[in-house]
């Protein structure tokens, strides 16, 4: 438990009829606790002592007043992990979600598919490639007092290769400036 890696994003948004398009980039900062132990996989909150740059684009389609369908695709580029000298390979992520609006917030199912398309380098495990698929549910609520939103998410790994698997709960506060 604890604070994980912090992400910061710069986004551009355009709405046309029932379609919203968002494009931008995210920088993941290595702020979460991470300890590398040679030859042992230790539980960590952070992903490692490295940065990840993720450009991407998302679309949301408002199917009705209370239902929105969304998809997002992004690429990920990592720097070398200064704790173990491994540079994880580049990857892509596809996220899918359906959002159902209620009087108290938005709820729905979501799914993430992540595939690493270049090999890791510098490690003792060789040319690893991670593959991960997860599914879960989310809830989003407005925080009117500060003009922000709270997103709660549960995700369970349904398929993984060369990766930790399990389930996690995430809380995210988002605010536009």
trRosetta pair geometry for C-beta under 8 A, 3 or more apart (Angstrom, degrees):
i j d omega theta_ij theta_ji phi_ij phi_ji
1 45 7.4 12 139 -89 8 125
2 32 7.2 129 104 -149 104 81
2 33 5.7 29 92 4 151 123
2 45 4.9 -85 68 -67 102 167
3 6 7.7 -2 166 -56 109 91
3 31 6.7 -50 127 126 111 106
3 32 6.3 -146 114 -105 62 71
3 33 7.9 103 66 -13 67 87
3 45 7.1 90 83 144 33 146
4 31 7.6 80 127 81 35 87
4 32 4.0 -8 -158 -90 43 134
4 45 4.9 -135 -97 162 70 93
4 46 6.1 154 -158 -85 62 55
4 170 8.0 -46 19 -124 148 95
5 28 5.4 37 142 -179 131 98
5 29 6.1 174 -172 76 86 52
5 30 6.0 -39 -119 -117 108 32
5 31 5.5 128 -133 42 46 76
5 32 4.4 -68 -47 -6 61 110
5 45 8.0 169 -24 129 67 78
5 46 5.0 101 -56 -133 91 82
5 47 5.8 -32 -24 9 145 94
6 28 7.7 159 88 -155 38 55
6 29 4.9 -13 68 55 86 111
6 31 4.6 22 4 24 97 144
6 32 8.0 163 -18 -40 60 79
7 26 5.3 4 -177 -177 114 114
7 27 6.9 162 -153 81 65 42
7 28 4.9 -28 -98 -100 90 67
7 29 7.1 -179 -87 12 35 77
8 26 7.0 159 82 -153 36 66
8 27 5.5 -12 60 57 87 92
8 29 7.1 37 0 -18 98 114
9 24 5.8 76 176 125 98 134
9 25 6.9 180 -146 94 69 38
9 26 4.3 -28 -94 -98 91 81
9 27 7.7 177 -82 17 44 62
10 24 5.3 -165 96 -162 54 113
10 25 5.9 3 53 55 91 81
11 22 5.5 -6 -172 -173 121 102
11 23 7.1 149 -154 80 69 32
11 24 3.5 -82 -104 -39 55 156
12 22 7.1 160 80 -154 48 53
12 23 5.2 -16 59 64 100 83
12 24 5.8 160 10 -69 68 90
13 20 6.7 -10 -167 -174 97 100
13 21 7.3 159 -153 85 49 52
13 22 5.0 -11 -102 -103 79 82
14 20 7.4 163 86 -156 43 55
14 21 5.0 -10 62 59 92 98
14 22 8.0 179 24 -77 61 42
15 19 7.2 164 -154 91 55 48
15 20 4.7 -21 -102 -103 82 79
15 21 7.7 -179 -83 20 35 66
16 19 5.3 -14 68 67 82 97
16 21 7.4 12 12 -1 101 106
18 61 6.0 46 130 -162 98 67
18 62 4.4 -125 -162 55 89 91
18 63 7.7 104 171 -69 135 24
19 59 6.3 -20 -165 -166 97 102
19 60 7.2 151 -155 78 48 50
19 61 5.6 -15 -101 -101 73 72
19 62 7.8 -135 -65 13 31 79
20 59 7.0 153 80 -157 54 50
20 60 4.5 -5 54 55 104 100
20 62 7.7 70 -11 -28 99 97
21 57 7.0 -13 -171 -171 90 100
21 58 7.4 159 -156 85 45 51
21 59 5.5 -14 -103 -103 68 78
22 57 7.0 161 87 -156 52 52
22 58 4.6 -7 59 58 100 98
22 59 7.7 -172 22 -76 71 33
22 60 7.7 33 -3 -5 107 102
22 72 8.0 -27 70 -110 107 106
23 56 7.3 -159 -143 102 56 44
23 57 4.5 -12 -102 -106 84 86
23 58 7.7 -175 -74 23 44 62
24 55 7.3 -150 117 -143 31 63
24 56 7.0 -13 65 60 60 70
25 53 6.6 -7 -175 -173 114 85
25 54 6.6 156 -158 84 63 48
25 55 4.5 -31 -99 -95 91 68
25 56 7.4 132 -100 15 43 67
26 52 8.0 5 106 106 92 90
26 53 7.6 159 83 -157 52 41
26 54 4.5 -12 58 63 97 103
26 55 8.0 -178 20 -77 65 25
26 56 7.3 -5 4 16 103 112
26 74 7.6 0 23 -154 114 152
27 51 6.5 -14 -171 -171 90 108
27 52 7.4 158 -157 81 44 52
27 53 5.8 -12 -105 -104 73 67
27 54 7.8 -175 -76 23 29 75
28 47 7.4 16 145 32 139 136
28 51 6.5 157 78 -161 67 54
28 52 4.1 8 43 52 117 100
28 53 8.0 -137 20 -62 76 27
28 54 7.0 49 -18 -5 102 114
29 51 6.5 -8 -108 -114 45 87
30 34 6.9 -63 -169 15 103 138
30 46 5.9 77 -161 -176 70 136
30 47 7.4 -106 -114 60 82 79
30 48 6.5 -65 -122 99 121 46
30 49 5.0 103 171 -133 159 38
30 50 5.9 107 -63 39 132 27
30 51 6.6 -94 -21 -69 96 56
31 46 6.8 -174 75 -101 38 125
32 44 7.2 104 127 158 111 89
32 45 4.2 -136 -177 110 113 90
32 46 2.6 165 84 -72 95 83
32 47 7.0 77 55 0 129 57
33 44 6.5 -150 106 -157 72 76
33 45 4.7 59 48 37 87 111
33 46 5.6 171 58 -2 28 103
34 44 4.6 48 -118 -163 65 136
34 45 7.3 -115 -63 58 66 63
34 46 3.8 -83 -44 75 105 110
34 47 7.0 -34 -91 69 138 21
34 48 5.3 167 -174 -108 159 27
34 49 6.0 -160 81 -43 133 73
34 83 6.7 -157 118 -2 110 163
35 42 5.8 -44 84 92 93 150
35 44 6.5 -172 31 -98 63 107
35 83 7.9 -151 -143 -168 28 150
36 42 7.6 178 -128 32 21 119
36 48 7.6 47 -64 -130 109 88
36 81 7.7 118 -64 146 141 129
36 83 4.5 150 0 137 130 118
36 84 4.6 -164 -150 -56 162 111
37 40 4.4 -30 104 63 113 108
37 42 4.9 86 15 -29 119 126
41 164 7.3 166 177 -82 131 102
44 47 7.5 141 109 -92 124 16
44 48 7.8 65 124 -67 159 53
46 49 7.9 61 125 -63 137 51
47 50 7.6 -74 102 54 98 91
47 52 7.7 1 79 -22 149 131
48 81 4.3 -51 162 -120 130 123
48 83 6.5 -142 -165 35 82 119
48 84 7.5 -76 -148 23 119 108
48 86 7.9 -82 -156 68 156 104
48 88 7.7 145 32 -20 155 124
49 81 5.3 98 61 -164 72 72
49 82 4.6 -81 118 48 122 87
49 83 4.3 115 19 -21 128 102
50 78 5.5 43 138 -175 135 98
50 79 4.7 -168 -162 73 94 80
50 80 6.2 -150 -110 100 121 21
50 81 4.4 -74 -36 -86 119 59
50 82 6.9 158 -73 -6 72 73
50 87 7.6 149 -128 -119 153 60
50 88 7.4 165 77 15 159 102
51 78 7.3 158 85 -151 46 55
51 79 4.7 37 47 13 85 121
52 76 5.4 -11 -172 -164 115 102
52 77 6.9 148 -157 73 62 42
52 78 5.1 -25 -99 -96 81 72
52 79 7.7 -130 -69 9 41 74
53 76 7.4 149 76 -153 44 51
53 77 4.9 -20 61 62 94 99
54 74 4.8 38 175 163 103 130
54 75 6.6 178 -145 81 62 45
54 76 4.8 -15 -96 -98 95 73
54 77 7.5 179 -76 20 48 68
54 93 7.7 -4 -150 25 130 123
55 74 6.5 178 94 -150 37 84
55 75 5.9 2 59 49 81 95
56 72 6.1 46 157 175 129 96
56 73 5.9 -170 -152 99 94 45
56 74 2.8 -41 -84 -95 127 93
56 75 6.9 178 -77 15 77 57
56 93 7.7 -35 -103 65 139 98
57 72 7.1 -171 99 -148 37 65
57 73 6.2 -2 58 58 77 84
57 74 7.6 161 17 -79 46 67
58 70 6.5 13 179 -175 107 104
58 71 6.8 -178 -150 96 68 44
58 72 3.5 -20 -100 -102 100 93
58 73 7.6 167 -83 19 56 52
58 95 7.7 -21 -112 65 111 110
59 70 6.8 178 92 -146 48 62
59 71 5.7 1 55 57 88 85
59 72 7.7 175 19 -80 53 54
60 68 5.4 11 -180 175 106 117
60 69 7.1 162 -156 83 58 41
60 70 4.3 -17 -103 -98 81 96
61 68 6.8 161 80 -158 42 66
61 69 5.0 -13 59 60 97 92
61 70 7.4 -179 19 -78 65 47
62 65 7.9 34 175 -96 111 22
62 67 7.6 125 -164 88 53 54
62 68 5.1 -31 -102 -102 59 88
63 67 4.5 -41 64 100 109 106
63 68 6.7 176 11 -102 81 28
63 69 5.8 59 -32 -8 117 103
64 67 4.7 44 43 34 94 98
65 101 7.4 -94 134 55 64 136
66 100 6.2 25 153 -160 92 65
66 101 4.4 -129 -144 52 66 95
66 102 7.8 65 -153 -67 113 44
67 98 7.0 -16 -162 -174 92 93
67 99 7.1 149 -155 81 43 58
67 100 6.0 -9 -100 -104 71 66
67 101 7.4 -121 -54 9 32 87
68 98 7.5 161 85 -159 48 48
68 99 4.4 -9 60 57 95 108
68 101 7.5 67 -4 -35 100 101
68 106 8.0 -20 35 -149 116 133
69 97 7.5 168 -157 91 45 54
69 98 5.5 -16 -106 -108 71 74
69 99 7.7 -162 -74 20 26 75
70 95 7.7 -12 119 113 99 94
70 96 7.2 160 91 -156 62 41
70 97 4.7 -5 59 60 104 95
70 98 7.7 -177 22 -81 74 30
70 99 6.8 37 -5 -11 115 109
71 94 7.1 -16 -167 -170 93 89
71 95 6.9 158 -156 85 44 59
71 96 5.5 -6 -105 -104 77 70
71 97 7.9 -177 -73 24 39 67
72 93 7.8 -1 108 111 92 94
72 94 7.3 161 83 -155 52 43
72 95 4.4 0 53 52 100 105
73 92 6.8 -5 -170 -176 90 106
73 93 7.1 166 -150 86 45 55
73 94 5.3 -9 -101 -103 80 73
73 95 7.8 -163 -70 22 37 70
74 92 6.9 167 88 -154 43 62
74 93 5.1 -6 58 55 90 98
75 90 6.8 1 -179 179 96 107
75 91 7.3 159 -160 87 53 44
75 92 5.4 -32 -102 -100 62 76
76 90 6.3 169 85 -158 62 60
76 91 4.6 -6 52 60 111 89
76 92 7.2 -175 11 -85 82 26
76 93 6.7 56 -24 -13 115 107
77 90 5.4 -8 -99 -113 64 99
78 81 7.9 -10 163 -46 123 80
78 87 6.1 162 101 -168 103 71
78 88 4.6 30 51 62 163 92
78 89 7.7 54 31 69 118 11
78 90 7.3 -161 12 -87 81 51
79 87 7.0 -84 157 -124 28 97
80 85 6.3 -6 176 -152 118 44
80 86 7.0 164 -156 86 74 25
80 87 4.3 -54 -96 -75 71 94
80 122 6.6 32 -136 28 111 167
81 84 5.2 4 104 46 121 83
81 85 6.8 -67 77 -7 76 9
81 86 5.0 3 37 59 117 76
81 87 7.1 -173 3 -82 73 40
81 88 7.3 62 -29 -18 111 91
82 85 7.5 31 -140 -73 25 52
84 123 6.9 31 136 -108 113 93
85 122 4.9 -126 137 164 83 126
85 123 7.6 164 92 -79 74 58
86 120 5.9 -6 -174 -178 105 115
86 121 7.3 155 -157 80 59 41
86 122 4.9 -176 -111 87 41 101
86 123 3.9 27 -106 -64 114 106
87 120 6.8 163 84 -160 51 63
87 121 5.0 -8 57 59 100 91
87 122 5.5 81 9 16 80 127
88 91 7.9 -22 140 -23 107 115
88 116 7.2 -95 171 -126 93 136
88 120 5.3 -32 -123 -109 45 93
88 130 7.6 -3 -162 -4 116 125
89 116 4.7 95 81 179 112 113
89 117 7.0 -155 144 65 120 38
89 118 3.8 -166 -162 88 109 71
89 119 5.1 159 -74 86 135 11
89 120 5.2 -92 -24 -61 89 46
89 121 7.5 102 -72 -13 77 79
89 128 7.5 -162 0 88 115 70
89 129 6.3 -32 47 -108 149 73
89 130 7.9 178 53 15 101 86
90 116 7.1 135 85 -156 34 71
90 117 6.1 -40 92 60 86 85
90 118 4.6 47 32 23 88 117
91 114 6.0 22 167 -176 132 90
91 115 6.3 172 -154 91 87 38
91 116 4.3 -50 -91 -100 100 58
91 117 6.4 142 -113 7 40 76
91 130 7.0 -26 -97 65 137 103
92 114 7.4 -178 91 -145 43 53
92 115 5.9 -6 56 60 83 86
92 117 6.4 29 -2 -15 97 122
93 112 6.4 -19 -166 -166 103 95
93 113 7.0 153 -156 81 52 52
93 114 4.8 -12 -103 -101 85 82
94 112 7.4 155 82 -155 50 47
94 113 4.6 -5 57 57 96 104
95 110 6.7 -2 -174 -176 94 108
95 111 7.1 162 -154 85 50 52
95 112 5.2 -13 -103 -103 79 75
95 113 7.9 -166 -73 24 37 67
96 110 6.7 167 89 -155 52 60
96 111 4.7 -4 57 56 98 99
97 108 5.9 97 178 106 89 125
97 109 7.0 -175 -143 96 60 50
97 110 4.0 -11 -99 -105 94 93
97 111 7.5 -175 -72 21 55 62
97 138 7.0 -22 -137 29 129 132
98 108 4.7 -149 91 -169 63 132
98 109 5.8 22 42 51 97 83
98 110 7.8 -163 23 -76 56 58
99 106 4.8 2 -171 179 109 120
99 107 7.4 135 -152 67 61 24
99 108 4.6 -120 -101 -4 37 147
99 140 7.6 -20 -137 25 122 123
100 106 6.8 150 70 -159 39 66
100 107 5.5 -32 62 68 94 76
100 108 5.2 140 5 -74 82 97
101 106 5.4 -30 -98 -101 59 84
102 105 6.3 4 60 58 94 46
102 106 7.2 166 20 -93 74 31
102 107 6.5 13 -1 7 121 107
104 141 6.9 -28 153 -115 76 105
105 139 5.8 62 114 179 137 88
105 140 5.6 -176 -179 86 108 48
105 141 4.0 -56 -98 -90 135 71
105 142 7.3 -168 -106 1 84 67
106 139 7.1 158 84 -157 52 47
106 140 4.5 -7 57 55 101 100
106 141 7.9 -165 25 -68 68 42
107 137 7.2 4 -174 -180 87 104
107 138 7.1 179 -147 91 47 54
107 139 5.0 -8 -102 -105 80 78
107 140 7.8 -165 -70 21 40 66
108 137 6.9 -172 105 -149 26 73
108 138 6.2 -12 63 56 68 85
109 135 7.0 -1 -175 -175 103 95
109 136 7.3 170 -152 99 64 30
109 137 5.6 -48 -101 -98 52 68
109 138 7.9 116 -141 15 9 78
110 135 7.3 176 93 -151 45 55
110 136 6.1 -17 61 68 83 73
110 137 7.0 132 16 -118 81 19
110 138 5.3 27 -5 -9 129 117
110 153 7.1 -42 47 -140 139 112
110 155 7.5 -57 86 -93 101 98
111 133 7.4 -3 -175 -172 97 85
111 134 7.0 172 -153 91 54 52
111 135 4.7 -13 -105 -104 84 81
111 136 7.9 152 -85 21 46 58
112 132 7.4 -4 112 115 101 98
112 133 7.1 176 91 -149 59 42
112 134 4.9 4 53 55 98 95
112 135 7.8 -167 22 -74 64 41
112 155 6.7 3 15 -144 121 140
113 132 7.7 167 -154 92 35 58
113 133 5.2 1 -109 -109 71 85
114 130 6.9 -14 120 118 108 105
114 131 7.2 171 94 -151 67 35
114 132 4.5 3 57 58 106 97
114 133 7.6 -167 26 -73 66 43
115 129 7.8 14 -177 165 69 107
115 130 7.8 -177 -147 96 29 63
115 131 5.4 13 -115 -116 71 79
115 132 8.0 -162 -69 30 44 60
116 120 7.9 3 165 -47 151 80
116 128 7.7 24 87 126 156 75
116 129 4.4 -164 84 -160 109 72
116 130 4.4 82 -13 44 127 73
116 131 6.9 -107 21 -60 81 57
117 129 7.5 63 -87 -145 15 122
118 129 7.8 173 87 -106 19 102
119 127 3.7 -37 -147 -157 135 92
119 128 6.8 116 -158 54 72 39
119 129 6.2 -69 -103 -62 56 90
120 123 5.5 -11 137 19 125 125
120 125 7.1 20 79 74 144 104
120 126 7.7 89 68 105 105 36
120 127 6.4 169 48 -146 71 34
120 128 4.4 13 11 51 127 92
120 129 7.5 -157 -14 -69 84 45
121 127 7.9 13 -80 -107 59 70
123 126 7.3 -66 89 11 92 22
123 128 7.1 -18 66 6 140 118
125 128 5.3 18 112 -44 118 121
128 162 4.9 162 -164 -168 102 142
129 161 7.8 12 96 107 75 110
129 162 6.3 110 76 48 39 155
130 160 8.0 -26 -167 -163 83 82
130 161 7.0 163 -155 85 39 69
130 162 5.0 -123 -97 94 56 101
130 163 4.6 84 -148 -66 103 110
131 159 7.4 -40 127 127 98 97
131 160 6.9 160 91 -154 66 38
131 161 4.2 18 50 44 104 106
131 162 6.9 77 17 39 73 94
131 163 7.0 -144 57 -6 40 126
132 157 6.5 -67 -158 -131 94 105
132 159 7.3 162 -153 93 33 65
132 160 5.0 14 -112 -113 75 82
132 161 7.7 -140 -63 31 54 60
132 163 5.0 -61 -72 79 110 170
132 165 7.4 -176 -128 -96 97 88
133 157 7.3 103 77 -159 49 64
133 158 5.4 -57 105 64 96 91
133 159 4.3 22 43 51 110 100
133 160 7.5 -145 31 -65 61 56
134 155 4.5 44 153 174 131 109
134 156 6.2 169 -155 81 88 32
134 157 5.0 -50 -95 -97 93 47
134 158 6.2 147 -116 6 34 81
135 155 7.0 159 84 -148 14 71
135 156 6.4 -27 66 59 64 82
135 158 5.5 18 11 -21 102 131
136 153 6.4 88 106 176 134 80
136 154 4.5 -156 -171 101 126 64
136 155 3.8 -114 -10 -97 144 45
136 156 5.7 134 -78 6 95 70
136 167 7.7 129 -92 -147 125 96
137 153 7.5 -176 96 -148 42 55
137 154 5.5 10 53 52 77 100
138 151 6.3 -8 -173 -173 116 93
138 152 6.6 159 -157 86 63 52
138 153 4.4 -14 -105 -104 93 80
138 154 7.5 -169 -78 24 49 61
139 151 7.5 164 86 -153 45 50
139 152 4.9 -4 58 57 92 101
139 153 7.9 -167 25 -73 58 46
140 149 5.9 9 -175 174 101 118
140 150 6.9 165 -153 86 54 50
140 151 4.7 -12 -103 -103 88 77
140 152 7.6 -171 -77 23 42 64
141 149 6.9 160 82 -159 39 71
141 150 4.9 -12 60 60 91 100
141 152 8.0 20 3 -1 101 101
142 148 7.8 148 -162 90 57 39
142 149 5.7 -47 -109 -104 48 77
142 150 7.9 142 -133 18 2 79
143 146 5.3 -6 122 45 111 94
143 147 7.6 -29 90 40 78 13
143 148 4.6 -10 59 70 114 83
143 149 6.3 -176 11 -95 85 20
143 150 5.6 85 -41 -25 111 99
143 173 7.3 -11 8 -140 149 102
144 147 7.2 23 -161 -75 34 43
146 175 6.9 -60 133 -102 102 132
147 175 6.5 81 101 -142 80 98
147 176 7.8 -87 143 49 104 79
148 173 5.6 24 154 -179 138 93
148 174 6.2 165 -167 82 88 43
148 175 3.9 -47 -103 -82 102 92
149 173 7.2 162 82 -154 45 52
149 174 5.0 -13 58 58 95 94
149 175 7.6 173 19 -74 66 52
150 171 7.0 -19 -168 -166 93 91
150 172 7.4 150 -158 80 46 49
150 173 5.7 -20 -100 -101 67 72
151 170 7.9 -3 110 110 91 94
151 171 7.3 153 82 -157 54 43
151 172 4.5 -14 60 61 102 99
151 173 7.9 -175 20 -79 74 26
151 174 6.7 31 -6 -5 114 112
152 169 7.4 -11 -171 -173 87 93
152 170 7.4 162 -155 85 42 54
152 171 5.6 -11 -104 -104 72 73
153 169 7.1 159 85 -157 53 48
153 170 4.6 -10 59 57 103 98
153 171 7.9 -175 22 -75 73 32
153 172 7.4 17 1 3 113 108
154 167 6.9 9 -176 179 86 109
154 168 7.6 -178 -146 92 50 41
154 169 5.4 -17 -99 -102 74 75
154 170 8.0 -178 -76 20 30 71
155 167 6.5 179 93 -151 47 67
155 168 5.8 -6 58 55 90 81
155 170 7.4 11 5 1 108 112
156 166 7.6 -85 -142 144 64 34
156 167 4.2 -21 -102 -99 73 103
157 160 5.0 -3 -179 -39 133 120
157 163 7.9 -169 -134 108 145 116
157 165 3.7 -137 96 -156 159 90
157 166 5.9 46 14 29 118 24
157 167 6.9 -133 6 -71 73 52
160 163 4.4 -112 -171 70 110 106
160 164 7.3 -67 176 94 157 23
160 165 3.8 -160 16 -74 152 119
